[in-house]
């Protein structure tokens, strides 16, 4: 079911059916493995337009195939999870506050 749903999304792109996305995310959540949850997170963001579908869908299709292939080991699943997580947006919070920059950047001579 997971592979059929991701294939449908790839074929119908750029039009993304919200019902297909919801069904796919639900199936992935029920699977519960780390790769499935990473895929679900990215699919959700693609559905909300936060990640470009043209970039994400091919990688998602490969990851779904990896997830569903019972011959593959945890090692392959972790590699696919890492690849999928590289699609996630970076946090927008700054690493350093403005106050820290002001107080710590003055040089004394």
Helices and strands as residue ranges (DSSP letters): H 2-12, H 18-31, H 34-47, H 53-68, H 74-85, H 98-104
